[in-house]
Amino acid sequence: MFSKKGKAPYRNSSFGRISEKILQGGRPSRPKHPLAAEWGLNDDMWKLINRCWMEEWEQRPQVGEVLNCVRAALVAFKGSR
């Protein structure tokens, strides 16, 4: 995952600070890096990522759904090359 500037989010933060940010509702914003969409971060993948971050576990996708989405993204990525 990349931040807006194409770098790893929270790269300069301690685990405690990251945990605090997450518990306060902080989430990584969608990268604007030009290669993000080319690397598979399209609208559907971003929706899936946001669902994985849901506070209530019941609202998060099940592992099988995540795997299916990632597999489909890989197939589309390979097909675009």
N, CA, C and O of each residue as an XYZ file, in Angstrom:
324
protein
N       0.847     -1.163      0.000
C       0.000      0.000      0.000
C       0.895      1.229      0.000
O       1.975      1.233      0.589
N       0.427      2.256     -0.665
C       1.196      3.480     -0.761
C       0.368      4.653     -0.265
O      -0.862      4.621     -0.314
N       1.039      5.676      0.207
C       0.372      6.904      0.603
C       0.179      7.781     -0.630
O       0.467      7.365     -1.752
N      -0.305      8.987     -0.410
C      -0.525      9.922     -1.510
C       0.753     10.203     -2.296
O       0.706     10.471     -3.496
N       1.881     10.139     -1.618
C       3.148     10.459     -2.262
C       3.871      9.222     -2.772
O       5.039      9.311     -3.153
N       3.204      8.065     -2.788
C       3.814      6.851     -3.300
C       4.718      6.145     -2.311
O       5.489      5.263     -2.690
N       4.627      6.527     -1.040
C       5.454      5.911     -0.004
C       4.568      5.133      0.964
O       3.357      5.346      1.027
N       5.189      4.231      1.715
C       4.437      3.432      2.681
C       3.800      4.341      3.730
O       4.471      5.214      4.281
N       2.494      4.142      4.012
C       1.853      4.979      5.040
C       2.443      4.680      6.413
O       2.833      3.548      6.700
N       2.501      5.685      7.240
C       2.976      5.559      8.628
C       4.429      5.106      8.723
O       4.832      4.587      9.764
N       5.215      5.281      7.692
C       6.581      4.753      7.687
C       7.452      5.359      8.774
O       8.430      4.736      9.186
N       7.128      6.544      9.245
C       7.938      7.190     10.280
C       7.280      7.166     11.654
O       7.685      7.911     12.546
N       6.277      6.325     11.833
C       5.546      6.271     13.100
C       5.833      4.969     13.834
O       6.094      3.936     13.218
N       5.781      5.037     15.145
C       5.949      3.835     15.964
C       4.665      3.015     15.930
O       3.606      3.517     15.553
N       4.768      1.751     16.328
C       3.591      0.877     16.368
C       2.520      1.477     17.286
O       1.334      1.449     16.958
N       2.937      2.018     18.431
C       1.984      2.619     19.365
C       1.240      3.783     18.754
O       0.032      3.919     18.945
N       1.945      4.625     18.021
C       1.318      5.786     17.378
C       0.369      5.334     16.264
O      -0.714      5.896     16.103
N       0.770      4.334     15.511
C      -0.106      3.803     14.459
C      -1.370      3.236     15.071
O      -2.468      3.505     14.585
N      -1.228      2.454     16.133
C      -2.394      1.867     16.809
C      -3.332      2.957     17.308
O      -4.550      2.851     17.166
N      -2.764      3.997     17.888
C      -3.566      5.113     18.388
C      -4.356      5.767     17.258
O      -5.544      6.051     17.406
N      -3.690      6.005     16.131
C      -4.359      6.614     14.978
C      -5.524      5.745     14.499
O      -6.608      6.251     14.209
N      -5.290      4.442     14.420
C      -6.325      3.526     13.939
C      -7.497      3.481     14.909
O      -8.654      3.522     14.489
N      -7.205      3.396     16.203
C      -8.270      3.351     17.207
C      -9.091      4.632     17.228
O     -10.251      4.620     17.641
N      -8.501      5.732     16.789
C      -9.218      7.010     16.707
C      -9.934      7.173     15.373
O     -10.486      8.236     15.086
N      -9.925      6.117     14.553
C     -10.639      6.148     13.276
C      -9.796      6.545     12.086
O     -10.311      6.657     10.974
N      -8.513      6.760     12.297
C      -7.638      7.131     11.191
C      -7.448      5.975     10.221
O      -7.276      4.828     10.635
N      -7.480      6.275      8.957
C      -7.276      5.278      7.917
C      -6.417      5.887      6.824
O      -6.431      7.103      6.630
N      -5.671      5.063      6.110
C      -4.902      5.608      4.988
C      -5.856      6.186      3.929
O      -6.915      5.618      3.658
N      -5.471      7.301      3.347
C      -6.284      7.860      2.269
C      -5.891      7.182      0.959
O      -4.820      6.587      0.834
N      -6.782      7.291      0.003
C      -6.525      6.649     -1.283
C      -5.353      7.319     -1.990
O      -5.342      8.540     -2.140
N      -4.381      6.547     -2.421
C      -3.228      7.134     -3.107
C      -3.624      7.783     -4.424
O      -4.492      7.292     -5.146
N      -2.976      8.882     -4.714
C      -3.199      9.584     -5.989
C      -2.043      9.308     -6.953
O      -1.973      9.879     -8.041
N      -1.149      8.430     -6.533
C       0.023      8.108     -7.357
C      -0.446      7.653     -8.735
O      -1.381      6.858     -8.830
N       0.177      8.136     -9.794
C      -0.252      7.790    -11.153
C      -0.280      6.286    -11.441
O      -1.070      5.832    -12.269
N       0.554      5.531    -10.782
C       0.601      4.093    -11.049
C      -0.378      3.285    -10.206
O      -0.516      2.081    -10.423
N      -1.059      3.908     -9.253
C      -1.946      3.165     -8.348
C      -2.999      2.366     -9.115
O      -3.176      1.176     -8.854
N      -3.689      2.989    -10.040
C      -4.725      2.287    -10.811
C      -4.107      1.216    -11.700
O      -4.658      0.126    -11.852
N      -2.963      1.535    -12.282
C      -2.289      0.557    -13.141
C      -1.868     -0.678    -12.344
O      -1.843     -1.786    -12.878
N      -1.542     -0.485    -11.086
C      -1.121     -1.594    -10.218
C      -2.304     -2.322     -9.599
O      -2.109     -3.233     -8.795
N      -3.528     -1.940     -9.954
C      -4.703     -2.661     -9.497
C      -5.544     -1.962     -8.448
O      -6.512     -2.542     -7.956
N      -5.206     -0.746     -8.095
C      -5.991     -0.035     -7.086
C      -7.095      0.760     -7.771
O      -7.098      1.991     -7.774
N      -8.036      0.012     -8.353
C      -9.177      0.642     -9.016
C     -10.283      0.888     -7.979
O     -10.092      0.628     -6.791
N     -11.425      1.382     -8.430
C     -12.521      1.697     -7.510
C     -12.988      0.471     -6.729
O     -13.224      0.555     -5.524
N     -13.121     -0.659     -7.407
C     -13.591     -1.870     -6.727
C     -12.616     -2.325     -5.646
O     -13.032     -2.723     -4.559
N     -11.323     -2.266     -5.943
C     -10.331     -2.679     -4.952
C     -10.322     -1.714     -3.775
O     -10.168     -2.137     -2.630
N     -10.487     -0.417     -4.046
C     -10.502      0.559     -2.957
C     -11.729      0.351     -2.061
O     -11.637      0.495     -0.842
N     -12.866      0.015     -2.659
C     -14.056     -0.296     -1.855
C     -13.807     -1.508     -0.962
O     -14.199     -1.516      0.205
N     -13.163     -2.517     -1.506
C     -12.839     -3.710     -0.728
C     -11.904     -3.354      0.431
O     -12.118     -3.794      1.560
N     -10.879     -2.565      0.154
C      -9.941     -2.149      1.196
C     -10.682     -1.410      2.309
O     -10.442     -1.662      3.489
N     -11.573     -0.508      1.941
C     -12.338      0.234      2.945
C     -13.229     -0.682      3.769
O     -13.400     -0.473      4.970
N     -13.789     -1.684      3.132
C     -14.615     -2.641      3.885
C     -13.760     -3.432      4.865
O     -14.228     -3.773      5.952
N     -12.518     -3.730      4.503
C     -11.606     -4.437      5.416
C     -11.277     -3.603      6.648
O     -10.942     -4.156      7.695
N     -11.369     -2.290      6.535
C     -11.077     -1.387      7.639
C     -12.292     -1.111      8.523
O     -12.171     -0.374      9.501
N     -13.452     -1.676      8.213
C     -14.650     -1.396      9.000
C     -14.413     -1.742     10.467
O     -13.805     -2.762     10.793
N     -14.906     -0.871     11.340
C     -14.691     -1.063     12.775
C     -15.400     -2.317     13.289
O     -14.840     -3.057     14.099
N     -16.611     -2.556     12.831
C     -17.373     -3.734     13.245
C     -16.981     -4.916     12.368
O     -17.130     -4.860     11.148
N     -16.491     -5.965     12.971
C     -15.989     -7.106     12.195
C     -17.065     -7.737     11.322
O     -16.758     -8.315     10.279
N     -18.320     -7.632     11.737
C     -19.400     -8.221     10.944
C     -19.562     -7.524      9.596
O     -20.109     -8.101      8.657
N     -19.094     -6.299      9.504
C     -19.215     -5.529      8.268
C     -18.034     -5.759      7.313
O     -18.067     -5.336      6.158
N     -17.008     -6.423      7.807
C     -15.835     -6.696      6.979
C     -16.097     -7.894      6.069
O     -16.869     -8.784      6.426
N     -15.463     -7.925      4.902
C     -15.646     -9.069      3.994
C     -14.998    -10.323      4.577
O     -14.029    -10.250      5.333
N     -15.548    -11.457      4.211
C     -14.951    -12.718      4.629
C     -13.726    -13.000      3.756
O     -13.592    -12.465      2.656
N     -12.850    -13.839      4.265
C     -11.589    -14.127      3.577
C     -11.830    -14.617      2.151
O     -11.114    -14.215      1.233
N     -12.817    -15.471      1.955
C     -13.106    -15.987      0.618
C     -13.441    -14.879     -0.365
O     -13.020    -14.921     -1.521
N     -14.194    -13.893      0.088
C     -14.538    -12.767     -0.779
C     -13.292    -11.948     -1.131
O     -13.118    -11.525     -2.273
N     -12.432    -11.733     -0.135
C     -11.192    -10.994     -0.390
C     -10.339    -11.747     -1.407
O      -9.826    -11.152     -2.354
N     -10.192    -13.049     -1.210
C      -9.400    -13.854     -2.146
C      -9.968    -13.798     -3.555
O      -9.214    -13.664     -4.519
N     -11.277    -13.899     -3.689
C     -11.902    -13.834     -5.013
C     -11.638    -12.494     -5.681
O     -11.342    -12.442     -6.875
N     -11.742    -11.415     -4.924
C     -11.494    -10.081     -5.489
C     -10.035     -9.919     -5.904
O      -9.743     -9.365     -6.964
N      -9.127    -10.400     -5.070
C      -7.699    -10.282     -5.396
C      -7.359    -11.148     -6.604
O      -6.593    -10.731     -7.473
N      -7.920    -12.343     -6.660
C      -7.682    -13.207     -7.833
C      -8.190    -12.543     -9.108
O      -7.505    -12.547    -10.131
N      -9.391    -11.975     -9.046
C      -9.953    -11.301    -10.218
C      -9.081    -10.121    -10.626
O      -8.878     -9.881    -11.816
N      -8.568     -9.387     -9.651
C      -7.695     -8.252     -9.954
C      -6.397     -8.728    -10.601
O      -5.895     -8.090    -11.526
N      -5.854     -9.838    -10.124
C      -4.624    -10.383    -10.719
C      -4.839    -10.821    -12.158
O      -3.991    -10.583    -13.018
N      -5.965    -11.457    -12.418
C      -6.287    -11.889    -13.780
C      -6.410    -10.662    -14.685
O      -5.882    -10.652    -15.797
N      -7.106     -9.632    -14.207
C      -7.277     -8.410    -15.008
C      -5.921     -7.739    -15.231
O      -5.638     -7.243    -16.321
N      -5.083     -7.728    -14.187
C      -3.762     -7.101    -14.293
C      -2.905     -7.842    -15.321
O      -2.266     -7.218    -16.168
N      -2.895     -9.151    -15.247
C      -2.112     -9.952    -16.201
C      -2.627     -9.789    -17.618
O      -1.854     -9.778    -18.576
N      -3.960     -9.660    -17.744
C      -4.563     -9.491    -19.058
C      -4.268     -8.144    -19.686
O      -4.331     -7.990    -20.906
N      -3.944     -7.165    -18.845
C      -3.681     -5.829    -19.361
C      -2.221     -5.641    -19.772
O      -1.855     -4.601    -20.318
N      -1.409     -6.628    -19.515
C       0.030     -6.545    -19.816
C       0.325     -7.069    -21.187
O       1.482     -7.077    -21.609
